[in-house]
Amino acid sequence: MFCTSAKEYLSRKGIAFEDKDVTRDQAALKELQDLGYMTTPVIKIDGEVIVGFDRKRLDALLPNL
């Protein structure tokens, strides 16, 4: 649910993103595990990591569009 919300929010703001499905992509799952997480969504923006759909943090890190 939160992954869908995050994708919809980013799309509405016109922000391009890479969608990785950890249930189908072993490399994406390993990347998630290497970051120390086992939950989604995990969003990386310029080296900053956001776990979950956190609109306030997204807005703070994204350009104003």
N, C-alpha and C positions, 0 to 999 in steps of 0.2 A: 504494500500500500504506500509506504513512504517513498519507495523508489519511483513509483508512478507519479506521486505528487512532486517530487524533485524534478523529474524529467519534464512534466507539464509546466512547472514554474519556469525552468530554464528556457524552454521553448517559447513560452509567452513573452519572455524578456528578450528573445532573439539571441540568446547565448548558445554558441555551438558547443557541443560536448561529445565525448566518446562514451558510448554505452557499452559496458562490458557485462556479460551474463556469466556470473561465477558458477551457475549450475551447468553450463555447457562448455565453458572455456577453462581448461585446466591452468593455463598460464595466468588468466585473470584471477582465479582462485588462489594461486600461489602468491600473486602480487598482493592480494588482500591479506593473506596470512602473514606475509613478510612485513606488512605494515602493523601487524599485531591485532588485527580485527577479524571477527567471524560473523559480522552483521553487515547489512547493507541498508541504505546506500552509504558509501564512503565517497566523498567528493574532494578532489585535490585541486586547489587553485593556487598557482604560484608557490608551491611548496607547503602551503597551509592545508591541513586535513580537517574536513568537517564530517563527523559521524552522525548520520541521521539527516532528516530534512529540517535544517535550521535556517529559516528565512532571514532572520536578523543577521546571522553571520554571512550568509550568501550575499545579501545586499551590501554588507560592509566590505566584502572582498571583491565584488564584481563592479565593473564600470557602470556608471549611472546611464541607463538607457531608457 
